Each structure stands twice: as structure tokens, then as C-alpha cells.
């Protein structure tokens, strides 16, 4: 039986420059068929057409993996698209394989050129079979896409002559063993948004507002003016004067240019995406702009929505929506940091801190399992997990604490949320190597304090504007994470029956060393909110009252959070843990800078990378690093689910088989409700203040096959499946 590996990688035999090639094969059928299947992959991104119809719905196929070792192929049932004479056409662009990023050494790890590999399998009614693989008998033509790149956008000329055929050549040196069946979720067009208004900016720019910062592209009707060129630029935000602002995209052009041939054409980019809320139109006459002719298409991985949260406070509700949009904007086959500037990389730290929220809101197991395979594949010989995955950066030094820990923490949340032990089995060796790497990089065993490369409490506010790494001692973070990741690793190892005694001994030693070094001496180099949060949340301190007091004092003294990527995800959880949910709510409700709601009051529709992305006076933080669609601080979402609404899954009976309800209502919210779709069915928790606000009505739904423990006002109740409603004179947290 033939497989895609029997086909050849092919590319155009003559240089097309930047023009996207279209590979072509004509196939005549002279017998009745039962089934036709197209297998397809590419070095780069491909788009396949059979008899002028798009094959499948996968945008940016074959997906993004560690291409040097793993390249996905897709399988499409095309039976219903087959005719007597069939024209198969497949366009291939550079994709993320080579993308104009400054880190160009990435090129060398696959092959320099983009290429196609495909095969059409035809099963005839009579029982025989044909396989038509890509090889030198295929032809190729220039497409009208004169240039296309992920970061820069696309240039299309509808007047361009695409009729001429060119020969193709085979690339025998590309290793076909890297081909694997698709593991991840397909990136698809998931929603369409209408344009809401046309603005003329103070500078006189014609700008359309879609009302939502998003990731995707615009589908638009090209005005029928032969030879005229139309340009659309993309931006996330307008500056304080109301002008179009693109400086934060850095070198990414994020622009589409289309030349009309005078015919009616609807255009959308094929191989590029942008992070944007606004588009600027150039080349259009004012009377050629009809808002109905512009639609924003939202693209992301086709995950099932599973988590919902609603409450009676508009700004918190908007914050929640922004968190969800942060995931939509950055779960494009790989969990990326941002979708707009010349970066868009699978930063491990960002994914790690957001994994819990993300896995509640959408069903992420397929998505993350694929990425975790790549992460393990990219892992260095010495056990270091790379800072980004797929590893485009190829830095000498990898393995930053809290970034590299993604291998453990993401695996943990996938298991706890969906209960599939396979993810633990798949990642066990990689997790173990990472723990051993930390163990090996300490001044003494039990400390992870000798590795020169740590990002620290990224973008925290305690070290001033310019110092991205924050004030918290990076070696303290290192050792804290050694303990934390190892503790999760031990729990997971036991689930699959591994002997974890070596790691238990290492864990005990790490906690001991941490205490000696950072607790008993009573000093760390810098006492910060994050250092106290880690000590408390990771159970590292034997003097929790002392750490708790210091944390509370610091917050009360300044009135706000100062934490960055490392401390923020645990800040509110920690306050709840030490019995100060009142203070957690205070931080959540705070509207002034710095806070979660400050961006919301500035009109944010996504999560910002920095607390001060836009300053109080409307000016922006440095354009060198200022994304308005970065999900890391959206990790507060899991506090909304687990503490405000109060739904969690017990690790020991994962996938919400044993539900933990621990809602901590707050009058200012009025009501809160969360629904989580689990394998067993819907889990619901809701509460609402009634009457004059002294009573709170609680309601819980537990699906068949699950049971629950409810913690309310210091009492504990056990429930089997069903729906329960109780009215309490709620004492409060
Ligand atoms: C990314 C971050 C990432 C960081 C590493 C930035 O450029 O956007 O989100 O985690 O680098 O420190």
C-alpha cells in the first residue's frame, strides 16, 4: 500500500523569486471510484484545490512543528470532489519555516527551500487502487501571490499572467522520516466580525474599526478598477491622538497589497495573518468604501469551547472576555506569545502560566499534546527545555526557570483537566530530564541557582520601567520552581506507577535548602511580592504567617500588585490561601494603574503584555516590546473559575470526576456563574445575592458519573450527581 512517503518532495525548477508557486497535476478517471484521499504536506504552508474547490479547512497547513524532526501531513477525503477530469493544484508558501525573522539561523535546520509532498490515493469500485504521488511529472505555475510572509503580509496582482507552466524538480535529500500524521487541532476560520465604523483620523487616514482586537485577516471586495493598487495595513490600537499606530509591530509589515484586474474579486490572505482591531485603507476612493465589503475573519485552532464565566460586574466581565480573546488570538497551532509583531513564537513561560485557564476555557488536550511532543523533541541533550518551541531561536543557553517548566506544568494541567494518563507517559522522560537538569545546576544539590540564564519575574513593576526581569532574585525563582515542578512530577509519576522515591528525596532536600537560604536567614536579596507568593503558594515556607504578613503589608502599603509573569498567576490564589480573599478582590476590582482592570478602562478588548502598555496619559510603553494581545496576565482567569465561581477538579480524580466547589462570593459582583463542559457533562456553579444583600443563593450541578465536595463557610458537604440549590446567610470569606 502506498503512503505519502512514496511521494517526492518537489519544488519549482526555476527561481520564482518571492512569487508563490502552484504545483499542478491533471488526473483523468476512466473507472468508477469508491474513494479518493489526498495526503499532503509541505515545507512551508500549503493550500490545496481540487477542481477549483478548496480541499479541507485547515489554514496554515500542515501546521507548525519542530520541522527538523517532525512534519505533519494531512489526509483529506476528496471523493465527492472528484470528476472525470481532475485538476489538483497546490500552492506553497514559506510559512513559519522561513519567515523573515531576524533569527535566520532557523533556515539551516530543515531545507533552505519550501517544497511540496503529496499523493492522491484512488480506490476503484472494482477493488484496485492508484496512487498519484508528487514527482518530476508534476508541473508548476506562478500564482498571482507575488509575495507572502507570515509577518509581512501578502501582495497579490490579479492582472498577473499565471498561465505559463514550468517544470518541477525533486528534492531527494529531504528526510521523509520526519513525516507524521496530524496530531494537533487544525487552525480554522472560527468567526467573522463585521466592520463597525469608518474613521478619518486627525492625520487624515481612512481607518476601519472592527471593535475587537483579534488574530486573522480581512476578507474584502476589491474595487473593480483595473490596474489600481489597494493597500490595507493592520494595527491593534490608535495612539492618543487617534491616529493609526503600528510602531509596536516592530519590523512586521502586516500589510496586504492588491492590484485589481477590473473583475469582481473577493480577497483574503492565504498564508499570512495579523493581530489587529483597525485597518488603514490606501488607494481607495472614498466612494469605494462600503463597510459591508470588509469582514474580519478570526482564525485559531479548532478547539471546543468548554468553560464559561459570567458575573454582575461589567468591567470584570470584559476582563474575562479579554482573557478568552487572548487565547483565541494566540492558540494558532502553537501557543504563541503574541500575534502581531515580528515574533509570534511559542514562548514556553507564557504557555505555562496560562495553561490552567486555557484548559478550562477550551478543550486543549490535542493542541497541547502535539506541542508537548515538540517541546520534548527540542529538549537539549543536557535536559534543558528551550525557551520557545518550535525552537527558532537556537540560543546557546536555554532552560530559563518558569519557562522550561512548561514541560511539567502544562502536562500537569492537561492531565488534571482531562484525566488522560497518556500525556504523562509521553512526557515522563522529558520531565525527568528537566528535573535532573535543575538538580545538576545548583551550587549545592537541592538548589537551582547556578544556571546563568533566567528571565526572572518578567515585566514585573518592582524594578522600574526598563528592567524587564524584575527585582525578585532569579535564583530564588529557580529553586522555588525546582520544588514546584518536582512536586507535580512526583504526583504524576505515581499516577502511572513509577517509583518516585529519588525525586521525593530531592524534593525534601530542595524545600530544606530553600528554607535555609531564603527563609531562615530572614532575608533574600530583595523581598518582593513574588518571592512571598512563591514561598506561600508552593508550600516552601515553614513560617507561613510571616510570609503572609509581609505580602499583605507590601500590597497594603502601595495598594496594588507589582508582580510579573512569575508571581501574577499565583497572586490571588495565594491571598485566598492565606485567608485574604478580601484583598484579592480589592486587587481584582482596582481600576487605576497597575491592575487587571486598568487596560479595560482604557478600552482593551484583549490582554496586554505589560501592565502599562498604555500609560495613564494615553502614551505607550516602549514599542520594542508592547503587545496588546499577550495572554500571560490572563492567567487570573483560573481564579475566576476556581475561586469566584468556585469550580475545580481534584487531581486524584481528574477530569472533574471529583469536583471541588469552593465559591467565595463577593457582594460587589452581584452574581457569578461558571459552566464547565466535562467528559461527564456540564458542571455548574452559580451564586447570587438576594433580598437586601444579606443572603446568597447557591446552585450547583454535578453531572452523572461525577461527585462533589462543597466547601462553604467552613463546612464541608458531599454531593452525588444532580442539581442542588441552597440559600445561605452567607458569612463571607
Ligand atoms: C515575549 C514574552 C516572552 C519573553 C521571554 C518576549 O519577547 O513576548 O512573552 O516570555 O520574551 O522573556
Boltz pocket constraint, residues with backbone or C-beta under 6 A from the ligand:
constraints:
  - pocket:
      binder: B
      contacts: [[A, 337], [A, 338], [A, 343], [A, 347], [A, 349], [A, 350], [A, 455], [A, 458], [A, 625], [A, 630]]
      max_distance: 6.0
